[in-house]
Amino acid sequence: MIKNGHNYRNALGGMLAMGIIAAIALGCTCNKGFDLSELSNKANGTGSDRNDPFGGKEEAMPDENLLKAIVKETTADFAYAISEDDFSKIYGKSAPELQKTYTEQQFKDTFSDFTRQKSTLLPILSRAVTSDPVYDGEPKFRTEKGHKILVVDGKYPTKPMPVTFGYEYVKRDGTWKLLVLKVYIR
């Protein structure tokens, strides 16, 4: 029985959360490739050390598919955090530098306007999660304290408003970790 549409909204919210989870589970391989040349390099002692955050060499730009997967995963994690008002997952995946700068609660508080307006914003974020990002210029590296930071700016051309993002990542233990998260819906 539906009273004042509350059960409908709860069901819709649950379906949205399941859709986001399915998009993450089914749509992202997130750098789980198998590269035989890397195994050969490691056997010869020329491969990168996975404990060196920058592989002991110049950091390479992720290929197009990996970059898209990283960006889409971040967007899906953000949408999930807003949907559930639970930032533990996205915070747990973030770079140690972000975690040293902000507590999980401070990170969550930064996006309190989003969680307060989630009934309006979740449909837009849901469309973003299921579409491909459009980059604002080429992704690039910037250097901070001698470390290369991957900078990716862009948007999802969602209606009625686009989702604009500015994500920055640093590579730690062979994985790109979130360092900066900027999201605007306007």
C-alpha positions in Angstrom: 0.0 0.0 0.0 1.3 3.4 -1.0 0.8 6.3 1.4 1.8 9.8 0.1 4.2 8.2 -2.4 6.7 7.2 0.4 6.9 3.5 -0.6 7.3 4.5 -4.2 10.2 6.7 -3.4 11.8 4.1 -1.2 11.4 1.5 -4.0 12.8 3.9 -6.5 15.8 4.7 -4.2 16.4 1.0 -3.7 16.3 0.4 -7.5 18.7 3.3 -8.1 21.2 1.9 -5.5 21.0 -1.5 -7.1 21.6 0.0 -10.5 24.6 1.8 -9.3 26.0 -1.3 -7.6 25.3 -3.3 -10.8 27.1 -0.7 -12.9 30.1 -0.9 -10.6 30.1 -4.7 -10.5 29.4 -5.4 -14.2 30.9 -2.4 -15.9 34.3 -1.9 -14.4 37.4 -4.1 -14.9 39.5 -1.4 -13.2 43.0 -2.3 -14.2 42.7 -6.0 -13.8 44.5 -6.7 -17.1 47.1 -9.5 -17.5 50.2 -8.2 -19.1 52.8 -10.9 -20.0 55.4 -8.3 -20.9 55.3 -7.0 -17.4 55.9 -10.5 -16.0 58.8 -10.9 -18.4 60.2 -7.5 -17.3 59.9 -8.4 -13.6 61.7 -11.7 -14.2 64.5 -9.8 -15.8 64.6 -7.3 -13.0 63.5 -4.4 -15.2 59.9 -4.2 -14.1 58.5 -1.7 -11.8 58.3 -2.2 -8.0 54.6 -2.3 -7.0 55.6 -0.8 -3.6 57.1 2.2 -5.3 54.1 4.5 -5.9 55.5 5.7 -9.2 57.0 2.4 -10.3 60.5 3.6 -10.2 60.1 5.3 -13.5 58.2 8.0 -15.3 54.4 7.5 -14.7 52.5 6.8 -17.9 49.1 8.1 -18.8 46.5 5.4 -18.4 45.1 4.2 -21.7 41.6 5.4 -22.8 39.7 2.4 -21.5 41.4 2.4 -18.1 41.0 6.1 -17.7 37.2 5.9 -18.5 36.9 3.0 -16.0 38.6 5.0 -13.3 36.5 8.1 -13.8 33.2 6.1 -14.1 34.1 4.1 -10.9 34.7 7.4 -9.0 31.4 8.8 -10.3 29.5 5.6 -9.3 31.1 5.5 -5.9 30.1 9.2 -5.4 26.5 8.5 -6.5 26.4 5.5 -4.1 27.7 7.7 -1.2 25.0 10.3 -1.9 22.3 7.6 -2.3 23.1 5.8 1.0 24.5 8.9 2.8 27.6 6.6 3.4 31.0 7.9 2.3 33.0 5.0 3.8 33.5 3.2 0.5 34.7 6.2 -1.5 36.8 7.4 1.4 38.3 4.0 1.9 39.4 3.9 -1.8 41.0 7.4 -1.6 44.7 8.1 -1.4 46.4 8.1 2.0 47.1 11.8 1.5 43.4 12.7 1.3 42.7 10.5 4.4 45.5 12.4 6.3 44.0 15.7 5.3 40.3 15.0 6.0 38.5 12.6 8.3 35.7 10.6 6.7 33.1 12.8 8.5 34.8 16.0 7.1 34.7 14.4 3.6 31.0 13.6 4.1 30.2 17.1 5.4 31.8 18.6 2.3 29.0 17.1 0.2 26.1 17.6 2.7 24.2 19.8 0.2 24.2 16.8 -2.2 22.8 14.4 0.4 20.1 17.0 1.5 19.0 17.3 -2.2 19.5 13.6 -3.1 15.9 13.2 -4.3 16.5 15.8 -7.0 20.2 14.9 -7.7 20.2 11.1 -7.7 18.3 10.7 -11.1 20.9 13.0 -12.6 23.8 11.1 -11.0 22.2 7.8 -12.1 22.2 9.0 -15.8 25.8 10.1 -15.4 26.8 6.6 -14.1 25.3 4.9 -17.2 26.9 7.3 -19.7 30.5 8.1 -20.8 32.4 11.1 -19.6 33.3 13.9 -21.9 36.7 15.3 -21.0 37.4 19.0 -20.8 40.7 18.9 -22.6 43.2 16.1 -22.4 43.8 14.4 -19.0 47.2 15.5 -17.8 49.7 15.2 -15.1 50.7 17.9 -12.6 53.6 17.6 -10.2 53.3 18.2 -6.4 56.2 17.7 -4.1 57.9 15.6 -6.7 54.9 13.3 -7.3 52.9 13.1 -10.5 49.2 13.7 -10.0 46.7 12.6 -12.7 44.2 15.4 -13.4 40.9 14.6 -15.2 38.3 17.3 -15.7 35.1 16.9 -17.6 31.4 16.4 -17.5 28.6 14.0 -18.2 26.1 15.7 -20.5 23.1 14.7 -18.5 19.7 16.5 -18.6 18.4 18.7 -17.2 21.8 19.7 -15.9 25.3 18.3 -16.6 27.4 16.7 -14.0 30.8 18.4 -14.1 33.7 16.9 -12.3 37.3 17.5 -11.5 39.1 14.3 -10.3 42.7 13.9 -9.3 44.5 10.6 -8.7 47.8 9.4 -7.5 49.2 5.9 -8.1 49.7 3.9 -5.0 50.7 0.2 -4.9 49.9 0.0 -8.6 46.4 1.4 -8.2 45.1 4.9 -9.0 43.8 6.4 -5.8 41.4 9.4 -5.5 43.2 12.5 -4.3 40.7 15.3 -5.2 37.0 15.0 -5.8 35.1 18.0 -7.2 31.5 17.5 -8.4 29.1 20.1 -9.6 25.5 19.7 -10.9 24.4 23.0 -12.3 
